[in-house]
């Protein structure tokens, strides 16, 4: 990690502890992004595609938070480093917002259904982190859905073969 500069040994220890808690793919992505920031739009797009894919398989809230942070960092670097022209940057802003909200929606999935409580949690986490405005329509919709619907994606009741054999549910 010679190209990563930490402010203190505690910061370095915290970072290494985080990497150990993350799945190998997410830890690897985090290290690569810190060591080699995107230099071209193709680099940024490659990171973006990998982040979106890893978001689908993230197992913990911490992994999901790291991936949203990584996504926002990559998109910020595209703008700051001028990796796309002004016309493309305007289009990218709309795509970025769609991608971001799609990532939050994926994080709220249980099976193939969106759990309103999980979407509420994900959007609340993003408001607290400063990435999503508290008055954003998506946040309002998530909060209203959780308030009205509650947890919607209950696991199906499993019936074992003995119960089926004896006709009991």
N, CA, C and O of each residue as an XYZ file, in Angstrom:
676
protein
N       0.814     -1.193      0.000
C       0.000      0.000      0.000
C       0.855      1.254      0.000
O       0.497      2.249      0.630
N       1.954      1.220     -0.681
C       2.894      2.335     -0.647
C       2.309      3.610     -1.239
O       2.728      4.696     -0.838
N       1.374      3.537     -2.160
C       0.835      4.750     -2.765
C      -0.299      5.361     -1.945
O      -0.773      6.446     -2.281
N      -0.742      4.703     -0.891
C      -1.791      5.243     -0.039
C      -1.126      5.901      1.161
O      -0.357      5.269      1.884
N      -1.431      7.172      1.362
C      -0.839      7.921      2.466
C      -1.902      8.115      3.531
O      -2.984      8.635      3.256
N      -1.591      7.697      4.744
C      -2.505      7.841      5.867
C      -2.021      8.970      6.765
O      -0.822      9.232      6.851
N      -2.958      9.636      7.433
C      -2.611     10.739      8.332
C      -2.001     10.237      9.627
O      -1.224     10.937     10.276
N      -2.364      9.006      9.998
C      -1.831      8.447     11.251
C      -1.813      6.927     11.155
O      -2.415      6.339     10.256
N      -1.119      6.311     12.086
C      -1.104      4.848     12.116
C      -2.476      4.317     12.506
O      -2.851      3.222     12.088
N      -3.233      5.072     13.300
C      -4.597      4.653     13.667
C      -5.504      4.616     12.440
O      -6.305      3.697     12.271
N      -5.363      5.632     11.587
C      -6.150      5.676     10.367
C      -5.821      4.472      9.483
O      -6.716      3.855      8.904
N      -4.543      4.147      9.385
C      -4.122      2.997      8.595
C      -4.673      1.699      9.194
O      -5.128      0.823      8.459
N      -4.633      1.575     10.509
C      -5.174      0.388     11.180
C      -6.673      0.266     10.948
O      -7.177     -0.828     10.698
N      -7.389      1.386     11.031
C      -8.838      1.373     10.786
C      -9.144      0.934      9.357
O     -10.065      0.154      9.113
N      -8.348      1.457      8.415
C      -8.550      1.096      7.012
C      -8.293     -0.394      6.790
O      -9.070     -1.065      6.112
N      -7.224     -0.900      7.349
C      -6.910     -2.323      7.204
C      -7.974     -3.194      7.863
O      -8.302     -4.262      7.345
N      -8.514     -2.758      8.993
C      -9.598     -3.499      9.651
C     -10.840     -3.506      8.760
O     -11.530     -4.521      8.665
N     -11.122     -2.390      8.116
C     -12.259     -2.326      7.188
C     -12.056     -3.317      6.045
O     -12.968     -4.071      5.707
N     -10.877     -3.316      5.458
C     -10.600     -4.234      4.344
C     -10.810     -5.689      4.758
O     -11.310     -6.493      3.970
N     -10.433     -6.027      5.984
C     -10.616     -7.406      6.461
C     -12.093     -7.766      6.626
O     -12.469     -8.930      6.490
N     -12.923     -6.776      6.916
C     -14.358     -7.042      7.095
C     -15.104     -7.149      5.764
O     -16.184     -7.737      5.702
N     -14.536     -6.589      4.715
C     -15.194     -6.588      3.410
C     -14.950     -7.899      2.680
O     -13.959     -8.587      2.926
N     -15.865     -8.234      1.782
C     -15.632     -9.401      0.942
C     -14.414     -9.119      0.064
O     -14.089     -7.958     -0.186
N     -13.733    -10.178     -0.410
C     -12.498     -9.972     -1.190
C     -12.683     -9.062     -2.405
O     -11.823     -8.224     -2.675
N     -13.778     -9.208     -3.137
C     -13.988     -8.379     -4.326
C     -14.128     -6.906     -3.998
O     -13.589     -6.056     -4.706
N     -14.847     -6.596     -2.929
C     -15.052     -5.200     -2.538
C     -13.770     -4.626     -1.944
O     -13.438     -3.468     -2.194
N     -13.057     -5.414     -1.170
C     -11.777     -4.966     -0.613
C     -10.790     -4.671     -1.739
O     -10.089     -3.660     -1.703
N     -10.734     -5.544     -2.733
C      -9.826     -5.353     -3.865
C     -10.177     -4.082     -4.634
O      -9.292     -3.300     -4.981
N     -11.452     -3.877     -4.899
C     -11.898     -2.669     -5.600
C     -11.497     -1.418     -4.812
O     -10.989     -0.456     -5.388
N     -11.725     -1.435     -3.506
C     -11.397     -0.289     -2.658
C      -9.907      0.045     -2.747
O      -9.533      1.206     -2.911
N      -9.069     -0.973     -2.638
C      -7.619     -0.757     -2.739
C      -7.222     -0.208     -4.112
O      -6.451      0.746     -4.211
N      -7.758     -0.823     -5.163
C      -7.401     -0.378     -6.522
C      -7.814      1.061     -6.758
O      -7.071      1.831     -7.366
N      -9.012      1.435     -6.273
C      -9.476      2.802     -6.488
C      -8.609      3.817     -5.744
O      -8.387      4.928     -6.226
N      -8.125      3.427     -4.571
C      -7.267      4.340     -3.813
C      -5.872      4.445     -4.433
O      -5.253      5.509     -4.400
N      -5.390      3.358     -4.988
C      -4.051      3.349     -5.566
C      -4.032      3.896     -6.989
O      -3.054      4.515     -7.407
N      -5.115      3.668     -7.734
C      -5.158      4.059     -9.138
C      -6.494      4.725     -9.457
O      -7.414      4.058     -9.932
N      -6.615      6.014     -9.206
C      -7.868      6.696     -9.539
C      -8.075      6.713    -11.055
O      -7.115      6.562    -11.811
N      -9.306      6.892    -11.497
C      -9.552      6.889    -12.947
C      -8.844      8.041    -13.644
O      -8.893      9.187    -13.197
N      -8.189      7.709    -14.746
C      -7.470      8.727    -15.520
C      -8.200      9.069    -16.815
O      -7.947     10.104    -17.431
N      -9.116      8.178    -17.221
C      -9.898      8.388    -18.446
C     -11.350      8.025    -18.153
O     -11.655      7.415    -17.128
N     -12.239      8.405    -19.063
C     -13.638      8.032    -18.919
C     -13.774      6.505    -18.929
O     -14.614      5.962    -18.211
N     -12.977      5.818    -19.715
C     -13.040      4.364    -19.778
C     -12.678      3.745    -18.426
O     -13.309      2.779    -17.996
N     -11.659      4.304    -17.752
C     -11.303      3.829    -16.405
C     -12.477      4.026    -15.447
O     -12.839      3.122    -14.693
N     -13.063      5.220    -15.489
C     -14.182      5.534    -14.596
C     -15.372      4.618    -14.874
O     -16.013      4.128    -13.945
N     -15.660      4.391    -16.135
C     -16.786      3.524    -16.494
C     -16.533      2.097    -16.033
O     -17.453      1.418    -15.576
N     -15.307      1.643    -16.148
C     -14.957      0.304    -15.691
C     -15.173      0.174    -14.177
O     -15.729     -0.818    -13.707
N     -14.730      1.183    -13.422
C     -14.970      1.182    -11.973
C     -16.471      1.211    -11.677
O     -16.961      0.472    -10.824
N     -17.185      2.070    -12.391
C     -18.630      2.179    -12.192
C     -19.315      0.840    -12.427
O     -20.144      0.418    -11.621
N     -18.977      0.174    -13.518
C     -19.596     -1.117    -13.834
C     -19.293     -2.152    -12.745
O     -20.170     -2.925    -12.358
N     -18.068     -2.164    -12.262
C     -17.687     -3.110    -11.214
C     -18.423     -2.809     -9.906
O     -18.860     -3.725     -9.210
N     -18.554     -1.534     -9.578
C     -19.269     -1.142     -8.358
C     -20.725     -1.584     -8.426
O     -21.249     -2.151     -7.467
N     -21.372     -1.328     -9.542
C     -22.779     -1.712     -9.698
C     -22.939     -3.223     -9.576
O     -23.883     -3.697     -8.945
N     -22.032     -3.975    -10.170
C     -22.109     -5.441    -10.088
C     -21.867     -5.929     -8.665
O     -22.593     -6.796     -8.179
N     -20.868     -5.389     -7.999
C     -20.601     -5.793     -6.607
C     -21.747     -5.406     -5.687
O     -22.013     -6.095     -4.703
N     -22.427     -4.309     -5.997
C     -23.579     -3.883     -5.197
C     -24.673     -4.952     -5.184
O     -25.389     -5.100     -4.194
N     -24.797     -5.685     -6.270
C     -25.819     -6.738     -6.357
C     -25.539     -7.894     -5.396
O     -26.462     -8.603     -4.995
N     -24.276     -8.087     -5.028
C     -23.933     -9.235     -4.185
C     -23.413     -8.833     -2.804
O     -23.030     -9.694     -2.012
N     -23.397     -7.525     -2.511
C     -22.931     -7.054     -1.199
C     -23.778     -7.705     -0.108
O     -24.999     -7.803     -0.230
N     -23.119     -8.143      0.952
C     -23.800     -8.900      2.007
C     -24.129     -8.085      3.255
O     -25.019     -8.466      4.015
N     -23.441     -6.990      3.479
C     -23.634     -6.242      4.716
C     -23.913     -4.775      4.423
O     -23.625     -4.277      3.335
N     -24.478     -4.095      5.413
C     -24.701     -2.653      5.287
C     -23.383     -1.929      5.073
O     -23.318     -0.963      4.312
N     -22.331     -2.391      5.741
C     -21.029     -1.761      5.599
C     -20.528     -1.876      4.159
O     -20.022     -0.903      3.600
N     -20.664     -3.052      3.563
C     -20.246     -3.223      2.167
C     -21.076     -2.331      1.250
O     -20.540     -1.711      0.332
N     -22.374     -2.266      1.497
C     -23.236     -1.425      0.665
C     -22.848      0.046      0.790
O     -22.807      0.774     -0.202
N     -22.564      0.474      2.015
C     -22.136      1.853      2.226
C     -20.825      2.169      1.530
O     -20.670      3.239      0.940
N     -19.878      1.235      1.597
C     -18.581      1.410      0.922
C     -18.791      1.537     -0.581
O     -18.154      2.367     -1.229
N     -19.673      0.726     -1.134
C     -19.899      0.755     -2.583
C     -20.580      2.046     -3.026
O     -20.238      2.588     -4.077
N     -21.527      2.545     -2.253
C     -22.166      3.822     -2.598
C     -21.133      4.943     -2.509
O     -21.095      5.826     -3.365
N     -20.298      4.905     -1.471
C     -19.231      5.896     -1.347
C     -18.295      5.823     -2.556
O     -17.937      6.854     -3.126
N     -17.899      4.616     -2.944
C     -16.999      4.430     -4.089
C     -17.642      4.948     -5.372
O     -16.985      5.597     -6.185
N     -18.927      4.659     -5.548
C     -19.643      5.133     -6.738
C     -19.611      6.656     -6.794
O     -19.273      7.235     -7.826
N     -19.961      7.306     -5.684
C     -19.973      8.764     -5.658
C     -18.571      9.335     -5.871
O     -18.412     10.360     -6.534
N     -17.560      8.676     -5.315
C     -16.182      9.141     -5.499
C     -15.782      9.085     -6.968
O     -15.181     10.028     -7.483
N     -16.109      7.998     -7.641
C     -15.768      7.868     -9.062
C     -16.490      8.934     -9.889
O     -15.882      9.580    -10.742
N     -17.771      9.111     -9.635
C     -18.536     10.097    -10.403
C     -18.033     11.519    -10.135
O     -17.993     12.345    -11.047
N     -17.652     11.805     -8.888
C     -17.077     13.119     -8.570
C     -15.768     13.322     -9.323
O     -15.506     14.414     -9.828
N     -14.941     12.276     -9.402
C     -13.656     12.388    -10.092
C     -13.845     12.618    -11.584
O     -13.035     13.303    -12.208
N     -14.896     12.059    -12.164
C     -15.170     12.292    -13.586
C     -15.365     13.785    -13.828
O     -14.821     14.349    -14.777
N     -16.148     14.414    -12.955
C     -16.411     15.845    -13.107
C     -15.165     16.677    -12.779
O     -14.799     17.571    -13.542
N     -14.518     16.388    -11.656
C     -13.366     17.178    -11.202
C     -12.184     17.107    -12.150
O     -11.471     18.094    -12.334
N     -11.973     15.956    -12.746
C     -10.814     15.766    -13.627
C     -11.122     16.040    -15.096
O     -10.249     15.927    -15.956
N     -12.376     16.401    -15.372
C     -12.759     16.703    -16.747
C     -12.616     15.506    -17.674
O     -12.134     15.639    -18.798
N     -13.036     14.334    -17.199
C     -12.890     13.118    -18.001
C     -13.918     13.018    -19.126
O     -13.799     12.173    -20.013
N     -14.930     13.889    -19.081
C     -15.901     13.983    -20.181
C     -16.111     15.460    -20.483
O     -15.856     16.314    -19.633
N     -16.579     15.764    -21.699
C     -16.813     17.158    -22.067
C     -18.079     17.691    -21.382
O     -18.842     16.921    -20.798
N     -18.298     19.007    -21.457
C     -19.413     19.657    -20.745
C     -20.777     19.094    -21.150
O     -21.629     18.861    -20.292
N     -20.987     18.876    -22.446
C     -22.274     18.327    -22.895
C     -22.506     16.938    -22.307
O     -23.603     16.626    -21.844
N     -21.478     16.119    -22.329
C     -21.589     14.768    -21.777
C     -21.762     14.806    -20.266
O     -22.442     13.950    -19.700
N     -21.156     15.783    -19.611
C     -21.260     15.896    -18.162
C     -22.702     16.142    -17.733
O     -23.154     15.589    -16.731
N     -23.416     16.957    -18.474
C     -24.833     17.199    -18.156
C     -25.650     15.908    -18.273
O     -26.484     15.618    -17.415
N     -25.409     15.145    -19.323
C     -26.104     13.861    -19.497
C     -25.700     12.885    -18.407
O     -26.525     12.122    -17.904
N     -24.415     12.915    -18.042
C     -23.907     12.013    -17.019
C     -24.564     12.268    -15.662
O     -24.771     11.329    -14.894
N     -24.891     13.513    -15.361
C     -25.532     13.836    -14.079
C     -26.857     13.091    -13.934
O     -27.163     12.563    -12.865
N     -27.640     13.051    -15.009
C     -28.927     12.346    -14.962
C     -28.713     10.838    -14.834
O     -29.420     10.167    -14.082
N     -27.739     10.312    -15.567
C     -27.431      8.883    -15.483
C     -26.907      8.542    -14.092
O     -27.255      7.506    -13.525
N     -26.068      9.421    -13.546
C     -25.527      9.212    -12.200
C     -26.647      9.109    -11.179
O     -26.639      8.208    -10.340
N     -27.600     10.010    -11.239
C     -28.713      9.977    -10.286
C     -29.517      8.688    -10.425
O     -29.920      8.096     -9.424
N     -29.748      8.261    -11.641
C     -30.473      7.003    -11.872
C     -29.692      5.810    -11.340
O     -30.251      4.946    -10.666
N     -28.411      5.764    -11.640
C     -27.558      4.674    -11.147
C     -27.548      4.638     -9.620
O     -27.682      3.574     -9.016
N     -27.389      5.791     -9.014
C     -27.324      5.905     -7.563
C     -28.612      5.376     -6.911
O     -28.563      4.589     -5.965
N     -29.734      5.810     -7.420
C     -31.009      5.376     -6.845
C     -31.280      3.904     -7.145
O     -31.915      3.214     -6.348
N     -30.806      3.425     -8.283
C     -30.911      1.999     -8.585
C     -30.086      1.192     -7.601
O     -30.515      0.126     -7.160
N     -28.898      1.690     -7.248
C     -28.060      0.976     -6.281
C     -28.767      0.884     -4.926
O     -28.736     -0.161     -4.276
N     -29.398      1.968     -4.508
C     -30.128      1.945     -3.238
C     -31.310      0.979     -3.298
O     -31.610      0.293     -2.321
N     -31.970      0.933     -4.438
C     -33.098      0.017     -4.613
C     -32.618     -1.425     -4.564
O     -33.260     -2.265     -3.932
N     -31.508     -1.727     -5.215
C     -30.936     -3.084     -5.180
C     -30.592     -3.460     -3.741
O     -30.803     -4.602     -3.332
N     -30.067     -2.513     -2.976
C     -29.728     -2.786     -1.583
C     -30.957     -3.096     -0.736
O     -30.841     -3.716      0.321
N     -32.127     -2.671     -1.191
C     -33.360     -2.900     -0.446
C     -34.076     -4.189     -0.846
O     -35.132     -4.507     -0.298
N     -33.515     -4.926     -1.789
C     -34.167     -6.153     -2.257
C     -34.053     -7.288     -1.246
O     -33.016     -7.491     -0.613
N     -35.137     -8.007     -1.120
C     -35.150     -9.304     -0.448
C     -35.738    -10.236     -1.496
O     -36.926    -10.179     -1.814
N     -34.879    -11.090     -2.019
C     -35.315    -11.900     -3.160
C     -35.499    -10.974     -4.350
O     -34.577    -10.253     -4.729
N     -36.677    -10.993     -4.934
C     -36.945    -10.117     -6.076
C     -37.928     -9.002     -5.723
O     -38.516     -8.389     -6.615
N     -38.108     -8.735     -4.427
C     -39.033     -7.693     -3.975
C     -38.292     -6.624     -3.176
O     -37.354     -6.905     -2.429
N     -38.747     -5.400     -3.361
C     -38.171     -4.292     -2.601
C     -38.832     -4.264     -1.229
O     -40.057     -4.216     -1.119
N     -38.018     -4.294     -0.197
C     -38.516     -4.204      1.166
C     -38.577     -2.724      1.542
O     -37.539     -2.065      1.587
N     -39.771     -2.187      1.812
C     -39.897     -0.761      2.123
C     -39.050     -0.318      3.320
O     -38.493      0.780      3.305
N     -38.947     -1.152      4.349
C     -38.123     -0.785      5.507
C     -36.654     -0.677      5.137
O     -35.955      0.221      5.608
N     -36.185     -1.586      4.296
C     -34.770     -1.546      3.882
C     -34.494     -0.344      2.986
O     -33.429      0.267      3.080
N     -35.449      0.003      2.114
C     -35.273      1.181      1.264
C     -35.282      2.443      2.121
O     -34.504      3.366      1.877
N     -36.152      2.486      3.114
C     -36.177      3.609      4.049
C     -34.834      3.725      4.760
O     -34.277      4.817      4.871
N     -34.318      2.601      5.240
C     -33.020      2.596      5.930
C     -31.903      3.089      5.003
O     -31.092      3.926      5.400
N     -31.860      2.572      3.775
C     -30.794      2.944      2.835
C     -30.848      4.432      2.509
O     -29.812      5.095      2.470
N     -32.045      4.963      2.275
C     -32.141      6.390      1.946
C     -31.854      7.261      3.170
O     -31.269      8.336      3.033
N     -32.252      6.819      4.350
C     -31.943      7.564      5.574
C     -30.428      7.602      5.803
O     -29.873      8.636      6.175
N     -29.766      6.457      5.573
C     -28.306      6.391      5.701
C     -27.644      7.391      4.752
O     -26.672      8.051      5.121
N     -28.159      7.499      3.556
C     -27.585      8.404      2.562
C     -27.835      9.866      2.909
O     -26.985     10.719      2.651
N     -28.989     10.161      3.490
C     -29.256     11.530      3.954
C     -28.272     11.887      5.054
O     -27.693     12.973      5.047
N     -28.080     10.964      6.010
C     -27.147     11.204      7.119
C     -25.717     11.367      6.624
O     -24.935     12.107      7.221
N     -25.367     10.686      5.542
C     -24.018     10.782      4.983
C     -23.850     12.034      4.111
O     -22.734     12.381      3.724
N     -24.958     12.702      3.810
C     -24.887     13.908      2.997
C     -24.941     13.684      1.498
O     -24.712     14.613      0.725
N     -25.243     12.459      1.077
C     -25.288     12.152     -0.359
C     -26.676     12.361     -0.959
O     -26.805     12.523     -2.173
N     -27.703     12.360     -0.131
C     -29.083     12.482     -0.611
C     -29.766     13.555      0.222
O     -29.636     13.577      1.446
N     -30.494     14.445     -0.444
C     -31.201     15.515      0.273
C     -32.391     14.929      1.031
O     -33.075     14.035      0.532
N     -32.627     15.430      2.216
C     -33.739     14.944      3.040
C     -35.083     15.176      2.353
O     -36.039     14.435      2.585
N     -35.155     16.202      1.508
C     -36.420     16.488      0.822
C     -36.474     15.914     -0.601
O     -37.368     16.259     -1.375
N     -35.529     15.048     -0.942
C     -35.525     14.391     -2.256
C     -36.788     13.541     -2.387
O     -37.187     12.867     -1.437
N     -37.409     13.573     -3.552
C     -38.644     12.805     -3.766
C     -38.446     11.311     -3.530
O     -39.341     10.641     -3.014
N     -37.277     10.782     -3.906
C     -36.991      9.359     -3.703
C     -36.963      9.039     -2.203
O     -37.485      8.010     -1.774
N     -36.358      9.917     -1.419
C     -36.315      9.731      0.038
C     -37.723      9.799      0.627
O     -38.088      8.982      1.472
N     -38.509     10.774      0.176
C     -39.887     10.906      0.669
C     -40.701      9.659      0.335
O     -41.473      9.174      1.162
N     -40.526      9.147     -0.874
C     -41.240      7.941     -1.294
C     -40.824      6.738     -0.451
O     -41.669      5.935     -0.055
N     -39.534      6.612     -0.176
C     -39.045      5.504      0.645
C     -39.623      5.580      2.059
O     -40.063      4.569      2.605
N     -39.624      6.770      2.647
C     -40.153      6.935      4.003
C     -41.655      6.651      4.032
O     -42.143      5.991      4.950
N     -42.384      7.143      3.038
C     -43.834      6.904      2.987
C     -44.129      5.419      2.779
O     -45.052      4.878      3.389
N     -43.358      4.768      1.931
C     -43.563      3.338      1.696
C     -43.351      2.525      2.953
O     -44.120      1.607      3.238
N     -42.317      2.850      3.707
C     -42.050      2.130      4.954
C     -43.141      2.395      5.973
O     -43.547      1.500      6.715
N     -43.613      3.634      6.002
C     -44.648      4.008      6.951
C     -45.978      3.307      6.641
O     -46.666      2.841      7.549
N     -46.324      3.238      5.384
C     -47.609      2.658      4.976
C     -47.540      1.136      4.858
O     -48.432      0.431      5.332
N     -46.485      0.637      4.230
C     -46.423     -0.793      3.916
C     -45.656     -1.615      4.947
O     -45.979     -2.781      5.172
N     -44.657     -1.026      5.565
C     -43.828     -1.809      6.481
C     -43.059     -2.861      5.713
O     -42.848     -2.737      4.507
N     -42.646     -3.887      6.412
C     -41.865     -4.955      5.782
C     -42.789     -5.795      4.903
O     -43.775     -6.359      5.377
N     -42.453     -5.865      3.619
C     -43.354     -6.537      2.679
C     -42.839     -7.869      2.155
O     -43.611     -8.662      1.616
N     -41.565     -8.118      2.305
C     -40.980     -9.298      1.653
C     -40.699    -10.397      2.675
O     -39.545    -10.758      2.905
N     -41.735    -10.914      3.271
C     -41.542    -11.990      4.239
C     -41.105    -13.261      3.521
O     -41.539    -13.537      2.403
N     -40.255    -14.017      4.168
C     -39.819    -15.290      3.594
C     -41.016    -16.230      3.544
O     -41.813    -16.260      4.482
N     -41.154    -16.987      2.479
C     -42.283    -17.909      2.399
C     -42.180    -18.984      3.477
O     -41.088    -19.413      3.849
N     -43.321    -19.399      3.960
C     -43.345    -20.457      4.957
C     -42.956    -21.758      4.276
O     -43.544    -22.145      3.266
N     -41.970    -22.421      4.833
C     -41.500    -23.680      4.241
C     -42.257    -24.844      4.864
O     -42.530    -24.877      6.064
N     -42.575    -25.769      4.021
C     -43.243    -26.970      4.493
C     -42.302    -28.133      4.227
O     -41.843    -28.328      3.102
N     -42.022    -28.894      5.254
C     -41.114    -30.000      5.021
C     -41.885    -31.209      4.506
O     -43.113    -31.252      4.578
N     -41.169    -32.166      3.997
C     -41.813    -33.299      3.333
C     -42.612    -34.151      4.304
O     -43.599    -34.759      3.891
N     -42.233    -34.223      5.575
C     -43.019    -34.983      6.544
C     -44.380    -34.351      6.762
O     -45.392    -35.049      6.835
N     -44.405    -33.028      6.867
C     -45.688    -32.350      7.054
C     -46.575    -32.530      5.833
O     -47.785    -32.717      5.962
N     -45.977    -32.472      4.650
C     -46.784    -32.697      3.433
C     -47.289    -34.121      3.391
O     -48.426    -34.370      2.989
N     -46.459    -35.052      3.800
C     -46.855    -36.454      3.787
C     -48.066    -36.683      4.679
O     -48.958    -37.460      4.338
N     -48.095    -36.009      5.814
C     -49.201    -36.201      6.751
C     -50.273    -35.125      6.623
O     -51.188    -35.052      7.444
N     -50.156    -34.277      5.573
C     -51.197    -33.302      5.284
C     -51.274    -32.142      6.266
O     -52.326    -31.518      6.400
N     -50.197    -31.851      6.940
C     -50.191    -30.718      7.873
C     -49.401    -29.578      7.249
O     -48.378    -29.777      6.594
N     -49.913    -28.382      7.475
C     -49.217    -27.219      6.903
C     -48.274    -26.592      7.872
O     -47.615    -25.606      7.542
